[in-house]
Amino acid sequence: MTERKERDIALICNPAAGGHWRGLADILDSAEASHARRIVTDEIEDITASLRKLSDQVKLIVIYGGDGTILKTINSLYPQDREEPLMMALIGGGTMNVSARWCGWTGKPSQNFQQVVTMYLEDRLITRDVPMLQVVQGSTTQYGFTFGLGPAIRVLNGYEHNPKSTTTALIWLAMTVVAAYTGAPADLRQMTELMPATITLDDEVLPFGNFAYVFCNTTGQIVRWVKPFPHERHRETFHTLAYAISRQEGILLSPFLARGKIPIDPKSLLKPASDWKRIALAQVGKDSLPLDPRYINRPAGKFVVQALDEPIYSIDGDIYPSTGEPITVTLGPSVRMVLSPEAFGLRIA
């Protein structure tokens, strides 16, 4: 191996992302860490200039941190003028590790790091080019893999202001369901109110004005276990969904919607269908049957939403203030993701 190849690797560490200092110590103490340029910070925003400078010199960026760290790193690096997409290895280490898991990196971050560096030095990396979304509102442009707004994002934002734990998450979820059905407590009920919006999908204005769920995505997965897109996207498209349904119906059907099961149009059966019947119908919903038209779920090349009164939106789980101006989502540049060999049933020696 050459000195040059060893220095092609940049290791970005954000230990504050999950408070996992022990995991970071294991990485920095490893033999593999000697092959990487190291940037350790509590605030990714503070090192934008360093990242942009490094991106011209390195071939592989390894990120220790969660989805928020990954998002901030990407938006510090892009847009950029490169002939080849920048290789990026997401080894986990944060509170939210959806992107790392999607790439197959489910082990300890220190083990993931050792595998990535070893495979890179031996020219055995497995990669996949993954396009990002380009999200534009006014003069602001951002990149990421999942965009969302509406009630689900308001609830997420409320949860983000509470201490993070599995117990807290379950309690918050239970309170949200109760609020959607009973109206109490009032602040949670307000979070679950439908979002008034005008949505244009590939220049087609949707015939609905209030939405429970709105998401765009390039990977097919929003969070762990939530893969709500039943169709394959093509090279020039990304996944979109916009569900113009009641909050009660959305909650009741959420286990099926999360797996891409969309209810059949009850009008096609010539009989009314209760929400419970919809659950059964969602199990058999296929393209060969007429689907409920309120469940817009298809790939697109352009997604424009105007929600004047919606205060926030989300990119990869991070919350951003909305100005009320139209938000335009299109395909952005690609990232060359490093995939875990275990995801393909392979083992590293």
Protein Blocks (a to p, Z undefined) as FASTA:
>chain_A
ZZklmmmpccdddfklnopaklmmmmmmpmklmmpccdddfblklmmmmmmmmmmmmmbd
cdeddfklmmmmmmmmpccddfbdcddddebjifblklmmmnopabcfklmmmmmmmmmm
nopaccdddddddddehjbccddfbdcedjklmmmmmmmmpccdfklmmmmmmmmmmmmm
nopafklmmmmpccdddddeehiacfbfbdfbdcddfkopabghiafbfbdcdfkbccdd
dddbdfklmmmmmmmmmnopacddfklnopacdfklmmmmmmmgcfkbccdfklgcdddf
bdcdddfklmbdceehiacddehiacdddddddddddddfklnopacZZ
